[in-house]
């Protein structure tokens, strides 16, 4: 594509900052970034690859911020991060061969279910609760599975990590957010590596947006750590609902096609 105009560059930077802020708290940054990249003239596959590049900056920024405050131990989670990256790499390799219609059809309903879970589950705060799945099994199954989904399709991966950490690992909301950003960074990296090998990344735009995404994630993660569950929960619910609405309203959504809407 040709070099973006000044107005388009400002739009890209603003979108990246906002996406970094929201994504560091509740996920869903791709919902903001992908439409803007398509507006900038990138092809769908190039938009996906470029989104993974700039998303690395935001997820790493949030991970660093949470780790500095002790909300996630990077060393103890290194194995889980590798499994998340591996799952995403496999997903990205298969993305061109696996039809996304099933994901597009089912995902809005799953996101609404996640939104309802966080909205109405009582006594959900920042205090850890009883773990429902052994740590080793969680790391060997849930983590690479969500990573695979992030690589093959993407939207809502952070919400799935959050749900798993709260419902299965027993983490409090803030701790779940911190661990989600680490595994999101890993899955972003795994998918990014595959997209980079296949040359479907706009490096100039991705790096430019990455700087803004890094700054937005720093602001968002510090805001989340200051306010905890009382801001993370409602923002997560709003983000899941907005993403579900966006996906359901897409004319290409298989459900709309099947129903003739």
Secondary structure, DSSP 8 states (H G I E B T S, - for coil): -----HHHHHHHHHHHHHHHHHHHHH--HHHHHHHHHHHTT--HHHHHHHHHHHHHHHHHHHHHHHHHTTSS-TTTTHHHHHHHHHHHHHHHHHTTTS-SHHHHHHHHHHHHHHHHHHHH-TT-SSS----SS-HHHIIIIIIHHHHHHHHHT-TTHHHHHHHHHHHTS---HHHHHHHHHHHHHHHHHHHHHHHHHTT---HHHHHHHHHHHHHHHHHHHHHHHHHTHHHHHHHHHHHHHHHHHHHHH-TT-HHHHHHT-
